[in-house]
Amino acid sequence: MRADSGPIGGDDTHEFLVLAETGESEVFYDSAVTDLTFGDREIDFDDVADCQSIMEEFTTKYARTDETHDEALFAEVPEDRRKVARGIEVGQIFYFGTKYSEAMGASVQDAEGKKVPVHMGSHGIGVSRLVGAIIEASHDDKGIIWPEGVTPFHCGIVNLKQGDDEADGACESLYKKLTIAGLDPLYDDRNERAGGKFATMDLIGLPWRITVGPRGLKNGVVELTSRKTGLSEEMSPEDAVEKVIAQYPLGG
C-alpha cells in the first residue's frame, strides 16, 4: 500500500501489511488488490518490460494507508470494491531516487560513458511484527495455530500420567527420537491434569501433539493430533514419530 515515507524520505514508498482487526494502521483499498497473485507465472527479472508490467499490475489499484489516503481518488473505485480495514505493517520499501547519491557523489557510467548518479532504494522487514501478524492470521478461540514453517517447537508431547514408568519412558523415547531427527519437541512433564495440559498445548499452538497414556500404551498406541484440524489418530509411537518427521522434510 502507498504509505508515508516519514523521516527516511523519498517520493515513493509502499508498506506491506497483514489485514487484522487489531492492526495499528487504518487502510483503504480496492478489494481487487486481495485477488492479485503471481500464480505459476515465470518472471524474467532481466526483462525490464516484464518487470514493469508486473509492478504496474500490483501498484496501480487503489491501496493506501491513512497517512496518504485520498478520498477523491478512493471515490473513483467502484463502491462495492471500496474497503476500509486495519492492518499490521510487516515491511516497507522506499525509493530515494538520487536524493542521497547526489549528496554522496555516488555515480556510475551510463551506456554513453557519462557519469550519472545512481538511483537508490531500501527495504525493511519488521521481524518482531511478523510474529504478531502470523498469530493474527492463524488462531482460534483456544489459542495460536502455528504454521509448520515458523513454529517455535515442532511437536508437543503430553504425558497423561506423569510418574508412571511406562508413560515416562515412552515420552522420553519420543522426545529423543524427534530430537535425533533434527526436530525440537516440547515435552509437558508437569504434574497437571490432562485437561490443563491440553489447554496449554492448544494455547501455545504447536502444529502437532503426541499424547501418551498408560491405557493407550497397553494397546501399543499413542494419539497424534493436528492443531490446525483438531483431528486425532491413534498409531504406534514409531508411526507417530515418522508422521511428524514427514511434516518437516528438512529437519525443521
KANORUR-V326010 format. One record per backbone hydrogen bond with DSSP energy under -1.0 kcal/mol. NH is the residue of the N-H (numbers start at 1). CO is the residue of the C=O. If there is no record, write none. Layout:
BEGIN
NH;CO, NH;CO
END
This chain:
BEGIN
2;63, 3;13, 9;6, 12;95, 14;93, 15;1, 16;91, 18;88, 20;86, 23;20, 25;87, 27;85, 28;64, 29;83, 30;62, 31;81, 33;30, 35;32, 36;33, 41;38, 47;44, 51;47, 52;48, 53;49, 54;50, 55;51, 56;52, 57;53, 58;54, 59;55, 60;56, 64;28, 65;2, 66;26, 68;65, 74;70, 75;71, 76;73, 77;74, 81;78, 82;79, 83;29, 85;27, 87;25, 88;18, 90;16, 91;16, 92;124, 93;14, 94;122, 95;12, 96;120, 97;120, 99;96, 102;98, 104;100, 105;101, 106;101, 108;116, 110;114, 113;110, 116;108, 118;106, 120;97, 122;94, 124;92, 126;90, 127;125, 130;126, 132;128, 133;129, 134;130, 135;131, 136;132, 137;133, 138;134, 140;143, 144;203, 145;138, 146;205, 150;147, 154;184, 156;208, 157;186, 158;210, 159;188, 160;212, 164;161, 168;164, 169;165, 170;166, 171;167, 172;168, 173;169, 174;170, 175;171, 176;172, 177;173, 178;174, 179;175, 180;176, 181;177, 182;179, 183;178, 186;155, 188;157, 189;187, 192;190, 197;193, 198;194, 199;195, 200;196, 201;197, 202;198, 203;199, 204;200, 205;201, 209;225, 210;156, 211;223, 212;158, 217;213, 218;214, 220;217, 221;216, 222;235, 223;211, 224;233, 225;209, 226;231, 227;207, 230;226, 233;224, 235;222, 240;236, 241;237, 242;238, 243;239, 244;240, 245;241, 246;242, 247;244, 248;245, 251;248
END
